[in-house]
Amino acid sequence: MGSKKGSLRLYELKLTLMYLEPMVWRRVRVPCDITLAQLHDVIQVAMRWDDDHLHEFIIGRKRYGMAEPDPLGFGDPPVDEEIVRLNGVAKPKAKFVYLYDFGDDWAHEVRIEREMESENGTREAICVAGENACPPEDCGGVPGYLDMLDVLADAKHEEYGRIREWLGDDFDPRHFDTDQINKRLRRLKV
């Protein structure tokens, strides 16, 4: 794919929480050459996670993440995400997995839908589409979140008051706001 000298190339990515209905997804545009550490930050903001848990990328047969030795000694540490650039390990049409919170096991499919030229030449991440709210942190993964949605759908459920109090009155599983996400994405250095 040809490009002008000095033009900024972007990847348009679709981030989808796996194994969850209703689907929770985001479409973001990022510079092709961001590091996987920067992509982690973008995913955290786009999905509205709190970045309170461990994470890693699985691309092909390799793991990428924070380069720290496994404290339990079960395996080699992942490749350091700080030094790996996205376009060095994945090209358009590729898909890979981003895992977040090894307790709740939130698996995200990351699909590089296309490569494009930046319209304004600005190094930034931007969310262009999406659907549904991200589950709250520490809700028990997919099964816990689905149980929570069942409870929220029935105001007479014995757990309704407790769940509503934990989530707050403003939690709406169908809520998605591109402007809110982009406001936070603008603060990232990519």
Beta strands, then each sheet from edge to edge (+ up, - down):
strand 1: 9-17
strand 2: 25-31
strand 3: 55-59
strand 4: 62-65
strand 5: 79-80
strand 6: 95-100
strand 7: 106-117
strand 8: 126-131
sheet 1: 5+ 4+ 3- 6+ 7- 1+ 2- 8+
end
